[in-house]
């Protein structure tokens, strides 16, 4: 599998396109002054390959570019990936455009559309480079989450940014970010090849075999526990049946034939049928009637209260009418009306015709008589209604007391019924045991077959467990890292790095480079100067790249290195990038030797490895100049053409 970078392209908001082309299987150098966009190339490639965040710094690139893209070369095809720039205030954009063909012409801006998303692109890359469907293993007792390995995890071994390549605290790309170190530790065995590509499937097969074996073992144990020692289990069941009344004989040790016959009878036991006439529970009916009577009692109570309130109001009205009548009688108006006709009942003067006052008085007296008469007629009905309600209330209370007494009596009798139900439950359980036992005594011929199946499964489980043993995986990883350490040690000596007289290796548990000395292990963090830190980063990455190529591992066949000469070319002092700017002769020689070593190593792996270097250095020698791609990014020339940001587009 080959995966290298042919072209990095930027699409400007002005509709123009900026291409940076690279050569496959060779060293590619982008050289130039600081602040020209060299470092952004790593960010752009990572973004197009599925990074969760666009790390391109704010400036001309962010202001003028609306799509980033790369053209990748595989053994059998090319892949074009374009990803939309993040919207203002956003960290990323999932919109993407992807093309796959034998030979791709980089599309114009008008041809770029939001035809897919970046997750689909990563999924395709995962399949294309051959990353197996794997889930990392989490040791028992640990709570960290499993990792679904994808192409994204291979990026740890492809890039070295400016703040990583000269760092003595971190070795791998993005190692300083939270959770990334554990992801690297978990996925490294898969990318190196210590974990077979089919390990996940084998782990699931092993789990299936163990489940099958456990099922057979449970079946065998059940049979053996039922059978017991000969027929001893059967005699125990018979004794239980005697206690429950299911076996009437006093002989608890009958012959084997009788034992089996009696257990067959017991296995067929069923509770006695309940008479259909008694199937209705009387307690249920009484409880229902009791609740209905309580409801009736409450209703009668409410009616009595309403009737009494009505009776009281009638009595008050009658009293008021009588009081009015008494007042009229007190002044003798009734008698005067009867004696004098045509005379005023007050002053007794003679009137001509009937006076209005007389008419009003007569009408009032007539109305009072009518009301008194109505009250007198309704009084017997109210009194009778009250008496009827009180009688009905007394009868209801008597009925409630009788029902309650009946309920208490039935509940006392139910205690005995409950004991019978419990006895039936125990009898049913014993019948089930007897049924299983009767069936088990005919399984003798199957036990040997079960044992044979378990023995076969045990052998398969043992073999697979040995191959999948985490300790075996660790041993295999260490063995492979030992092979990688041979290249690391040899190359460290060629670069004359400190402690290279000792064995140099990658410590996968601590994610660092160490030197095994007679006095103990020396980690990268305790090694010399920046020159050594850069050197050990380089030998580690190149040794891993060589291993990935030779072992056909699913990792891209390129390395992207940013500013490997930064400890010699401080950015504020670099103008031309010529070695003459370096003050010390030994430093100038170290820079030249480093580039020579990179060129020689890539040549030895040709065409398997592509290296892209963005750096200040510009060595004035033919072999170096032949590797310089694009124009040198100095003066007005940079990644972003000057007219893009001078046109006024923001």
Secondary structure, DSSP 8 states (H G I E B T S, - for coil): --EEEEEEEEEETTS-EEEEE--TTSEEEEEB-TTSSTTHHHHHHHHHTT-SS----TTHHHHHEEEEEEEEEESS-EEEEEEE---TT-S---EEEEEEESS-----GGG----EEHHHHHHHHHHHHT----B----TT------B--GGGGGGGTEE-HHHHT-SS--STTTTSTTHHHHHHHHHHHHHTSS-TTHHHHHHHHHHHHHHHHHHHHHHHHHHHHH-STTHHHHHHHHHHHHHTS---S-SS--HHHHHHHHHHHHT-------GGG-S-HHHHHHHHHHHHHHHHHHHHHHHHHHHHHHHHHHHHHHHHHHHHHHHHHTTHHHHHHH-SSB-TTT--B-SS--HHHHHHHHHHHHHHHHHHHHHHHHHHHHHHHHHHHHHHHHHHHHHHHHHHHHHHHHHHHHHHHHHHHHHHHHHHHHHHHHHHHHHTT-HHHHHHHHHHHHHHHHHHHHHHHHH-HHHHHHHHHHHHHHHHHHHHHHHHHTT-TTTTSEEEEETTTTEEEEEETTEEEEGGGS--HHHHHHHHHHHHHHHHHHHHHTT-SS-SEEEEE-TTTTTS-TTT-SS--GGGSS-HHHHHHHHHHHHHHHHHHHHTTTS-EEEEEES----SHHHHTTB-SS-B-TT-SSS-HHHHHTT--
